[in-house]
Amino acid sequence: MPALRWTIVIPYYNEEAWLPATRDSLSAQTLRPFRVVLVDNASTDSTPTLARQWADRQQGIEVTLLTQPTPGQVHALEMGISTVETEFIAICDADTIYPPHYLETATRRLD
């Protein structure tokens, strides 16, 4: 298996309407393996459950679930970034769909 070079950090707060599309776009990435760090920023909806369900089904994607109770995206990002040990990091949004070659293209350009 190739080396793990990427970690994607996604902070979220009440993104149940958007997170499923975002996570599906990550599942469709052509570059494997990679790691995703999902940081719940005290959501009050079902987003943490959706994140956990997705994490349980992944192959070739290492998923870490964190909870940051202090309000504010900066706190969630700080927590997520502090866990990164890979060569590359992508800060992504929970309400964005990423093209299937997102990581592959970024790797090629960075290499």
Residue pairs with C-beta under 8 A, 6 or more apart in sequence:
1 33
2 32
2 33
4 33
4 34
4 35
4 62
4 86
5 34
5 86
5 87
5 88
5 107
6 31
6 34
6 35
6 86
6 87
6 88
6 89
6 90
6 103
6 106
6 107
7 34
7 35
7 36
7 37
7 83
7 84
7 85
7 86
7 88
7 89
7 90
8 26
8 34
8 35
8 36
8 37
8 89
8 90
8 92
8 103
9 37
9 39
9 77
9 80
9 81
9 84
9 89
9 90
9 91
9 92
10 22
10 36
10 37
10 38
10 39
10 80
10 92
10 93
10 94
11 39
11 41
11 68
11 73
11 76
11 77
11 80
11 94
12 19
12 38
12 39
12 40
12 41
12 43
12 47
12 51
12 76
12 94
13 40
13 41
13 42
13 43
13 47
13 73
13 76
14 43
14 44
14 45
14 47
15 22
15 43
15 45
15 47
15 94
15 95
16 43
16 45
16 46
16 47
16 50
18 94
18 95
19 47
19 50
19 51
19 94
19 95
20 50
20 54
21 97
22 92
22 93
22 94
22 95
22 96
22 97
22 98
23 50
23 51
23 54
25 96
25 97
25 98
25 99
25 100
25 102
26 36
26 61
26 98
27 54
27 58
27 61
28 100
29 61
29 98
29 100
29 101
29 102
29 103
29 104
30 100
30 101
30 103
30 104
31 101
31 103
31 104
31 107
32 60
32 61
33 60
33 61
33 62
34 60
34 61
34 62
34 86
34 103
35 61
35 62
35 63
35 64
35 86
36 61
36 62
36 63
36 64
37 63
37 64
37 66
37 80
37 83
37 84
38 51
38 55
38 63
38 64
38 65
38 66
39 66
39 67
39 68
39 76
39 77
39 79
39 80
40 47
40 48
40 51
40 65
40 66
40 67
40 68
40 76
41 68
41 71
41 72
41 73
41 75
41 76
42 67
42 68
42 69
42 70
42 71
47 94
48 65
48 67
51 65
52 65
54 63
55 63
55 65
64 83
66 79
66 80
66 83
68 75
68 76
68 79
77 91
81 89
81 91
88 106
88 107
88 110
90 102
90 103
90 106
92 98
99 105
